[in-house]
């Protein structure tokens, strides 16, 4: 999560052969060198002496019907991650969360590559790595996992691993990936994040990888699934015989004997359950609740601790997402005009006590966001390559969403919106709805979401749209129905989040690339098909240095913003965390994740 230069990544303290051609290392960094040396004892954001034991109870909203997070079918249970180490699955390597993008050996003891030829990478597995049934994890498991993900997994995998042309087990403990070209700098790292599944388990006749199932799968990670109550609860139990418990990358982690996720109908019900002691920790995403809803007795008497913890985590973008496949949103001027009807400043005061910041970047809260003013230096050079394909305003200023004075009177903004719509040919009809004078396209659409708490933000927006001749409705769907409609791109507008890491790369294809726009289940929800964006994505993937990666991402940010594909909403640069005082946490958190299930513990 993440030119022609050959040196696309560096390895820390390489062990070289006599010819200095084949390099092996226990760690790898996207750019530069990893923070932790070969002899590191533990990560800096853990407590290496944290006590083991106790139970952590978490909440989840909605329901689930699957224990397979790798396919498009079904709704997977909480705790089953998509990439990297999870409760039940280990990956080849594990990411640290106090540096931009570095990986450290987990199933793989070392990563291997040729110092001159970057068209392949190999991983050498640890001999002690075992599945929960005692069988060794082998290179054949890695090959089988990769192939099944590509053939039957989520469309995400084909975008993420699209430059891999061959994977082979050269021995029981060595797996080699061959690439289409030698300049995908991120590919060795994202391959190392791949969860590895047990071939012998999934090849049993009763185990169909393509089907949803609530049978506990076999894993190799620190926990096993011990109990499932369909749609309501899932319990993970720490494996005392976990093969990797003494690795430096795992020291001070996975401290709870049990981790339980209980499901609730909605956030309000879940909050009351939290105060009743039904679960232990809550990251609050609703500003109004944080400011007014925590006056319960356990908070007042100190049994529940409230903390606001600053972080440096890239916020990506949350906003109203257009589906530009819909005829009503194909006209960019319509998309631009509607943004004037969202009164963030007033809503922020009314619903969030002024606690939110307005988002104006797809890479918010990071150095990757486009800078204010016109593009300069390397960013300008990059954009000049596409000058005849880009709107002139990209070269004149940085996008900024329309602002108001927060009074609730946004007549100036609405007049601006109506002028844009008039010039675009949308005239007000007798029924109060605008219709295009030539095509007959009416300005009416539906907003869908699965969270009823957004209603108070959406209804004022709808009221403002009505004032400019746009008919809008809001529908709250159950989580399963909502996910199915998103997978099928069956929506006009939704409230969505597009998360970003501090090192963007291959996942950008799934977000924005033309080839993903018509593949159901991809994350190109908006339906973007733009050759300039496609080209910038490929350059980001091949960026030879951190400086070039930042410049390219800032250029991409400007191009995305110029398309008016979203109406940006808000973000905060701190976590609102509430937890029962029985929990202890590391003194220093990573800044990218609070890692509650990963690094916290129950006090003795």
LUMKOLTI-828928 format. One line per 8 residues: their letters; for each residue x, y, z of C-alpha. Coordinates in nm, 2 decimals. Layout:
<rs>
A> X Y Z  ...
</rs>
This chain:
<rs>
XXXXXXXX> 0.00 0.00 0.00  0.22 0.19 -0.13  1.11 0.53 -1.49  1.34 0.36 -1.59  1.56 0.34 -1.29  1.65 -0.02 -1.22  1.70 0.03 -0.84  1.34 0.02 -0.73
XXXXXXXX> 1.38 -0.08 -0.37  1.65 -0.14 -0.11  1.71 -0.42 0.13  1.85 -0.37 0.48  2.18 -0.54 0.56  2.18 -0.78 0.26  2.36 -1.11 0.27  2.51 -1.15 -0.07
XXXXXXXX> 2.66 -1.45 -0.25  3.03 -1.45 -0.36  2.92 -1.29 -0.69  2.72 -1.02 -0.51  2.43 -1.09 -0.74  2.17 -1.27 -0.53  2.06 -1.08 -0.22  1.87 -1.22 0.08
XXXXXXXX> 1.74 -1.02 0.37  1.49 -1.06 0.66  1.34 -0.72 0.57  1.26 -0.49 0.29  1.17 -0.12 0.25  0.98 0.04 -0.03  1.23 0.32 -0.04  1.55 0.36 0.17
XXXXXXXX> 1.62 0.11 0.44  1.39 -0.05 0.71  1.39 0.11 1.05  1.46 -0.21 1.24  1.78 -0.39 1.20  1.83 -0.77 1.18  1.89 -0.79 1.55  1.58 -0.60 1.66
XXXXXXXX> 1.40 -0.74 1.97  1.05 -0.59 1.93  0.86 -0.31 1.76  0.88 0.03 1.93  0.50 0.06 1.97  0.45 -0.25 2.18  0.50 -0.34 2.54  0.73 -0.65 2.52
XXXXXXXX> 0.64 -0.74 2.88  0.27 -0.71 2.83  0.09 -0.98 3.03  -0.10 -1.26 2.84  -0.45 -1.36 2.93  -0.81 -1.23 2.96  -1.07 -1.16 2.70  -1.12 -0.86 2.47
XXXXXXXX> -1.48 -0.81 2.37  -1.55 -0.59 2.06  -1.85 -0.48 1.88  -1.96 -0.49 1.51  -2.26 -0.35 1.33  -2.49 -0.55 1.11  -2.44 -0.92 1.05  -2.22 -1.17 0.87
XXXXXXXX> -2.26 -1.50 0.68  -1.91 -1.60 0.58  -1.57 -1.68 0.72  -1.41 -1.63 0.38  -1.29 -1.27 0.33  -1.12 -1.34 0.00  -1.42 -1.38 -0.23  -1.69 -1.14 -0.34
XXXXXXXX> -1.97 -1.35 -0.21  -2.12 -1.30 0.14  -2.04 -1.07 0.42  -1.73 -1.19 0.61  -1.71 -1.18 0.99  -1.51 -0.92 1.17  -1.15 -1.00 1.24  -1.09 -1.17 0.90
XXXXXXXX> -0.86 -0.94 0.72  -0.79 -0.91 0.35  -0.42 -0.86 0.34  -0.13 -0.91 0.59  -0.12 -1.10 0.92  -0.46 -1.16 1.07  -0.59 -1.35 1.37  -0.59 -1.69 1.19
XXXXXXXX> -0.37 -1.64 0.88  0.00 -1.55 0.86  0.14 -1.37 0.56  0.49 -1.41 0.41  0.60 -1.09 0.59  0.45 -0.84 0.83  0.44 -0.47 0.80  0.56 -0.23 1.07
XXXXXXXX> 0.34 0.07 1.14  0.59 0.33 1.25  0.75 0.38 0.90  0.60 0.44 0.55  0.62 0.09 0.41  0.86 -0.17 0.54  0.81 -0.55 0.57  0.97 -0.80 0.81
XXXXXXXX> 0.99 -1.18 0.78  0.70 -1.38 0.92  0.63 -1.71 0.73  0.93 -1.61 0.52  1.26 -1.61 0.69  1.42 -1.41 0.40  1.32 -1.23 0.08  1.55 -1.29 -0.21
XXXXXXXX> 1.62 -1.11 -0.54  1.89 -1.05 -0.80  2.08 -0.72 -0.75  2.07 -0.65 -1.13  1.75 -0.82 -1.25  1.44 -0.69 -1.06  1.20 -0.90 -1.27  1.15 -1.16 -0.99
XXXXXXXX> 1.14 -1.21 -0.62  1.16 -1.52 -0.40  1.07 -1.60 -0.04  1.24 -1.86 0.17  1.00 -2.01 0.43  1.09 -2.08 0.79  1.12 -2.45 0.86  0.93 -2.41 1.19
XXXXXXXX> 0.62 -2.25 1.03  0.32 -2.48 1.09  -0.05 -2.49 1.03  -0.28 -2.54 1.33  -0.30 -2.91 1.25  0.08 -2.95 1.28  0.16 -2.98 0.91  0.43 -2.75 0.77
XXXXXXXX> 0.36 -2.44 0.57  0.52 -2.50 0.23  0.59 -2.31 -0.09  0.32 -2.52 -0.25  0.07 -2.35 -0.02  0.19 -2.01 -0.13  0.15 -2.11 -0.50  -0.19 -2.25 -0.44
XXXXXXXX> -0.30 -1.94 -0.25  -0.19 -1.70 -0.52  -0.35 -1.90 -0.80  -0.69 -1.94 -0.61  -0.69 -1.56 -0.53  -0.63 -1.47 -0.90  -0.88 -1.73 -1.03  -1.17 -1.71 -0.78
XXXXXXXX> -1.09 -1.43 -0.54  -1.21 -1.08 -0.52  -1.14 -0.86 -0.84  -0.91 -0.67 -0.61  -0.64 -0.94 -0.65  -0.62 -0.92 -1.02  -0.55 -0.55 -1.00  -0.31 -0.58 -0.70
XXXXXXXX> -0.10 -0.86 -0.84  -0.16 -0.79 -1.21  0.21 -0.77 -1.30  0.29 -1.13 -1.18  0.33 -1.36 -1.48  0.44 -1.68 -1.30  0.46 -1.83 -0.95  0.64 -2.15 -0.88
XXXXXXXX> 0.77 -2.36 -0.59  1.14 -2.42 -0.66  1.15 -2.63 -0.35  0.93 -2.71 -0.05  1.05 -2.40 0.12  1.12 -2.15 -0.16  0.86 -1.98 -0.38  0.95 -1.76 -0.67
XXXXXXXX> 0.74 -1.49 -0.84  0.82 -1.37 -1.19  0.71 -1.03 -1.31  0.59 -0.88 -1.64  0.86 -0.61 -1.62  1.13 -0.50 -1.38  1.00 -0.16 -1.26  0.71 -0.23 -1.03
XXXXXXXX> 0.88 -0.11 -0.72  0.59 -0.21 -0.48  0.52 -0.56 -0.61  0.77 -0.75 -0.39  0.63 -0.58 -0.08  0.26 -0.64 -0.16  0.33 -1.00 -0.25  0.49 -1.04 0.09
XXXXXXXX> 0.16 -0.92 0.25  -0.04 -1.20 0.09  -0.22 -1.43 0.33  -0.12 -1.79 0.28  -0.39 -2.06 0.29  -0.35 -2.43 0.35  -0.37 -2.62 0.02  -0.45 -2.95 0.19
XXXXXXXX> -0.74 -2.81 0.37  -0.91 -2.64 0.08  -0.85 -2.92 -0.16  -1.08 -3.14 0.04  -1.40 -3.21 -0.14  -1.62 -3.06 0.12  -1.43 -2.73 0.13  -1.53 -2.50 -0.16
XXXXXXXX> -1.33 -2.19 -0.17  -1.58 -2.01 -0.40  -1.87 -2.06 -0.16  -1.96 -1.88 0.16  -1.93 -2.10 0.47  -1.94 -2.07 0.85  -1.71 -2.37 0.90  -1.39 -2.25 1.08
XXXXXXXX> -1.10 -2.26 0.83  -0.76 -2.39 0.90  -0.50 -2.13 0.97  -0.14 -2.07 1.08  -0.18 -1.75 1.28  -0.18 -1.66 1.65  -0.56 -1.74 1.69  -0.81 -2.01 1.60
XXXXXXXX> -1.18 -1.96 1.55  -1.34 -2.13 1.85  -1.70 -2.03 1.83  -1.94 -1.89 1.57  -2.30 -1.79 1.63  -2.42 -1.72 1.28  -2.47 -1.34 1.22  -2.43 -1.26 1.58
XXXXXXXX> -2.09 -1.34 1.73  -1.75 -1.48 1.65  -1.48 -1.58 1.90  -1.11 -1.61 1.83  -0.90 -1.81 2.09  -0.52 -1.77 2.12  -0.33 -2.07 2.01  -0.08 -2.15 2.29
XXXXXXXX> 0.12 -2.36 2.03  0.15 -2.08 1.78  0.47 -2.14 1.59  0.56 -1.77 1.56  0.49 -1.64 1.91  0.86 -1.58 1.98  0.95 -1.39 1.66  1.07 -1.03 1.72
XXXXXXXX> 0.79 -0.90 1.49  0.53 -1.07 1.73  0.69 -0.98 2.06  0.44 -0.79 2.28  0.15 -0.87 2.05  -0.15 -1.10 2.06  -0.19 -1.07 2.43  -0.56 -1.16 2.48
XXXXXXXX> -0.65 -1.53 2.53  -0.98 -1.46 2.36  -1.11 -1.19 2.12  -1.48 -1.17 2.07  -1.69 -0.97 1.82  -2.06 -0.93 1.91  -2.29 -0.79 1.65  -2.54 -0.51 1.71
XXXXXXXX> -2.83 -0.37 1.50  -2.70 -0.02 1.50  -2.45 0.22 1.67  -2.70 0.35 1.92  -2.78 0.00 2.05  -2.41 -0.08 2.05  -2.32 0.23 2.26  -2.57 0.14 2.53
XXXXXXXX> -2.42 -0.21 2.53  -2.08 -0.06 2.58  -2.19 0.13 2.89  -2.34 -0.19 3.02  -2.00 -0.36 3.00  -2.10 -0.59 2.71  -1.78 -0.51 2.53  -1.45 -0.33 2.62
XXXXXXXX> -1.34 -0.07 2.37  -1.49 0.17 2.12  -1.35 0.40 1.86  -1.61 0.66 1.83  -1.68 0.79 1.47  -1.98 1.01 1.56  -1.89 1.35 1.69  -2.23 1.42 1.85
XXXXXXXX> -2.21 1.10 2.05  -1.86 1.17 2.16  -1.96 1.51 2.29  -2.30 1.44 2.44  -2.35 1.06 2.45  -2.09 0.96 2.70  -2.25 1.09 3.02  -2.31 0.74 3.15
XXXXXXXX> -2.21 0.64 3.50  -1.91 0.43 3.40  -1.76 0.73 3.23  -1.83 0.96 3.52  -1.68 0.73 3.78  -1.37 0.65 3.58  -1.45 0.29 3.49  -1.45 0.39 3.12
XXXXXXXX> -1.16 0.61 3.00  -1.21 0.86 2.72  -0.90 0.96 2.52  -0.84 1.17 2.21  -0.51 1.04 2.06  -0.34 1.23 1.78  -0.22 1.03 1.49  -0.04 1.07 1.15
XXXXXXXX> -0.26 0.83 0.96  -0.35 0.93 0.61  -0.72 0.99 0.60  -0.79 0.92 0.23  -1.13 1.07 0.14  -1.48 1.04 0.28  -1.75 1.20 0.08  -2.06 1.18 -0.14
XXXXXXXX> -1.95 0.95 -0.42  -2.10 0.99 -0.76  -2.17 0.69 -0.98  -2.08 0.85 -1.31  -2.21 0.54 -1.50  -2.55 0.70 -1.43  -2.67 0.94 -1.71  -2.76 1.20 -1.45
XXXXXXXX> -2.39 1.23 -1.34  -2.21 1.20 -1.68  -2.20 1.58 -1.71  -1.91 1.72 -1.50  -2.09 2.06 -1.47  -2.37 1.88 -1.28  -2.13 1.72 -1.05  -1.96 2.06 -0.99
XXXXXXXX> -2.29 2.24 -0.93  -2.42 1.99 -0.67  -2.12 2.05 -0.45  -2.24 2.40 -0.37  -2.55 2.26 -0.20  -2.35 2.08 0.08  -2.31 2.33 0.37  -2.03 2.16 0.57
XXXXXXXX> -1.96 2.46 0.80  -2.32 2.47 0.92  -2.36 2.09 0.96  -2.02 2.07 1.14  -2.15 2.32 1.40  -2.49 2.16 1.43  -2.39 1.79 1.43  -2.02 1.77 1.53
XXXXXXXX> -1.97 2.06 1.76  -1.72 2.20 1.51  -1.49 1.90 1.56  -1.44 1.80 1.20  -1.20 1.94 0.94  -1.32 1.97 0.58  -1.15 1.72 0.35  -1.01 1.86 0.02
XXXXXXXX> -0.78 1.58 -0.10  -0.80 1.22 -0.19  -0.48 1.18 0.03  -0.59 1.39 0.32  -0.37 1.43 0.63  -0.05 1.32 0.45  0.24 1.46 0.26  0.08 1.30 -0.05
XXXXXXXX> -0.19 1.56 -0.07  -0.17 1.83 -0.34  -0.03 2.16 -0.21  -0.21 2.49 -0.21  -0.18 2.72 -0.51  -0.07 2.62 -0.86  0.15 2.31 -0.91  0.52 2.37 -0.89
XXXXXXXX> 0.86 2.20 -0.95  0.83 1.83 -1.02  0.45 1.82 -0.99  0.42 2.08 -1.26  0.66 1.89 -1.49  0.45 1.58 -1.45  0.12 1.76 -1.53  0.27 1.94 -1.82
XXXXXXXX> 0.31 1.60 -1.99  -0.07 1.58 -2.01  -0.14 1.95 -2.06  -0.36 1.91 -2.37  -0.57 1.65 -2.19  -0.63 1.84 -1.86  -0.85 2.14 -1.77  -0.66 2.47 -1.74
XXXXXXXX> -0.77 2.52 -1.38  -0.54 2.24 -1.27  -0.25 2.46 -1.36  -0.39 2.77 -1.19  -0.50 2.67 -0.84  -0.56 2.38 -0.61  -0.91 2.25 -0.57  -1.11 2.38 -0.27
XXXXXXXX> -1.46 2.28 -0.19  -1.72 2.56 -0.17  -1.74 2.72 0.17  -2.01 2.90 0.37  -2.02 3.12 0.68  -2.18 2.85 0.88  -2.50 3.05 0.94  -2.72 2.82 0.74
XXXXXXXX> -2.77 3.09 0.48  -2.59 2.97 0.16  -2.78 3.18 -0.10  -2.45 3.28 -0.27  -2.35 2.92 -0.31  -2.69 2.81 -0.44  -2.69 3.10 -0.69  -2.35 2.98 -0.81
XXXXXXXX> -2.49 2.62 -0.85  -2.80 2.75 -1.04  -2.58 2.95 -1.28  -2.37 2.64 -1.35  -2.67 2.43 -1.42  -2.83 2.70 -1.64  -2.52 2.72 -1.85  -2.51 2.34 -1.87
XXXXXXXX> -2.86 2.35 -2.03  -3.06 2.23 -1.73  -3.37 2.44 -1.70  -3.62 2.45 -1.42  -3.95 2.28 -1.51  -4.30 2.35 -1.39  -4.27 2.06 -1.13  -3.96 2.24 -0.98
XXXXXXXX> -3.71 1.98 -1.12  -3.45 2.08 -1.37  -3.44 1.90 -1.70  -3.19 1.92 -1.98  -3.33 2.12 -2.27  -3.19 1.89 -2.54  -3.16 1.54 -2.38  -3.46 1.55 -2.15
XXXXXXXX> -3.24 1.42 -1.86  -3.40 1.51 -1.53  -3.19 1.60 -1.22  -3.32 1.34 -0.98  -3.13 1.07 -0.80  -3.11 0.85 -0.49  -2.85 0.85 -0.21  -2.80 0.51 -0.04
XXXXXXXX> -2.61 0.41 0.27  -2.62 0.14 0.54  -2.57 0.38 0.83  -2.88 0.57 0.95  -2.66 0.81 1.15  -2.58 0.99 0.83  -2.94 1.10 0.78  -2.90 1.42 0.98
XXXXXXXX> -2.61 1.52 0.75  -2.79 1.41 0.43  -3.14 1.57 0.49  -3.01 1.94 0.49  -2.81 1.86 0.17  -3.13 1.72 0.01  -3.32 2.03 0.12  -3.06 2.26 -0.04
XXXXXXXX> -3.06 2.05 -0.36  -3.44 2.10 -0.38  -3.39 2.47 -0.38  -3.18 2.46 -0.70  -3.42 2.22 -0.88  -3.27 1.88 -0.80  -3.49 1.60 -0.66  -3.31 1.37 -0.42
XXXXXXXX> -3.41 1.09 -0.18  -3.21 0.90 0.09  -3.25 0.53 0.15  -3.09 0.33 0.44  -3.03 -0.03 0.34  -2.93 -0.33 0.56  -2.55 -0.40 0.54  -2.58 -0.71 0.32
XXXXXXXX> -2.81 -0.54 0.07  -2.60 -0.23 0.06  -2.28 -0.43 -0.01  -2.45 -0.63 -0.29  -2.56 -0.30 -0.45  -2.22 -0.15 -0.42  -2.06 -0.47 -0.57  -2.30 -0.44 -0.87
XXXXXXXX> -2.25 -0.06 -0.90  -2.63 -0.04 -0.85  -2.65 0.31 -0.70  -2.67 0.68 -0.80  -2.48 0.83 -0.50  -2.35 0.69 -0.18  -2.15 0.80 0.12  -1.82 0.63 0.09
XXXXXXXX> -1.46 0.62 0.22  -1.16 0.55 0.01  -0.88 0.47 0.25  -0.51 0.54 0.16  -0.19 0.43 0.30  0.13 0.63 0.34  0.27 0.44 0.04  0.02 0.43 -0.24
XXXXXXXX> 0.08 0.18 -0.52  -0.09 -0.11 -0.70  -0.42 -0.07 -0.51  -0.47 0.26 -0.70  -0.56 0.05 -1.00  -0.86 -0.09 -0.82  -0.97 0.25 -0.71  -0.95 0.45 -1.03
XXXXXXXX> -0.83 0.25 -1.34  -1.03 0.22 -1.65  -1.00 -0.15 -1.66  -1.17 -0.18 -1.32  -1.46 0.05 -1.40  -1.68 -0.23 -1.54  -1.56 -0.52 -1.32  -1.82 -0.58 -1.06
XXXXXXXX> -1.68 -0.61 -0.71  -1.39 -0.37 -0.78  -1.35 -0.06 -0.57  -1.37 0.18 -0.87  -1.72 0.26 -0.74  -1.73 0.59 -0.92  -1.67 0.44 -1.26  -1.37 0.65 -1.36
XXXXXXXX> -1.22 0.59 -1.70  -0.95 0.84 -1.78  -0.62 0.76 -1.97  -0.43 1.03 -1.78  -0.53 0.88 -1.45  -0.44 0.53 -1.58  -0.09 0.66 -1.68  -0.03 0.83 -1.35
XXXXXXXX> -0.12 0.52 -1.16  0.14 0.31 -1.35  0.40 0.58 -1.28  0.32 0.57 -0.91  0.36 0.20 -0.91  0.70 0.23 -1.08  0.82 0.53 -0.87  1.20 0.49 -0.80
XXXXXXXX> 1.21 0.71 -0.49  1.00 0.85 -0.22  1.03 1.20 -0.36  0.91 1.09 -0.70  0.62 0.89 -0.54  0.51 1.20 -0.35  0.53 1.42 -0.66  0.33 1.17 -0.87
XXXXXXXX> 0.06 1.12 -0.60  0.02 1.50 -0.57  -0.03 1.52 -0.94  -0.28 1.24 -0.93  -0.46 1.41 -0.65  -0.50 1.73 -0.86  -0.64 1.53 -1.16  -0.89 1.34 -0.95
XXXXXXXX> -1.01 1.66 -0.78  -1.06 1.83 -1.12  -1.30 1.56 -1.22  -1.56 1.65 -0.94  -1.61 1.28 -0.88  -1.70 1.33 -0.51  -1.84 1.59 -0.28  -1.57 1.58 0.00
XXXXXXXX> -1.70 1.56 0.36  -1.48 1.56 0.67  -1.20 1.40 0.87  -1.02 1.43 1.20  -0.66 1.38 1.28  -0.70 1.20 1.61  -0.87 0.88 1.74  -1.16 0.91 1.98
XXXXXXXX> -1.11 0.60 2.19  -1.31 0.49 2.49  -1.22 0.18 2.68  -1.29 0.00 3.01  -1.01 0.06 3.26  -0.93 -0.31 3.28  -0.73 -0.26 2.96  -0.37 -0.15 2.94
XXXXXXXX> -0.20 -0.01 2.63  0.15 0.07 2.51  0.28 0.41 2.61  0.37 0.49 2.25  0.12 0.40 1.98  0.23 0.38 1.62  0.06 0.69 1.48  -0.09 0.49 1.20
XXXXXXXX> -0.32 0.25 1.40  -0.41 0.22 1.77  -0.37 -0.16 1.72  -0.60 -0.24 2.01  -0.66 -0.61 1.93  -0.29 -0.64 1.84  -0.09 -0.47 2.11  -0.32 -0.39 2.41
XXXX> -0.37 -0.62 2.71  -0.59 -0.70 3.01  -0.42 -0.56 3.33  -0.32 -0.82 3.58
</rs>
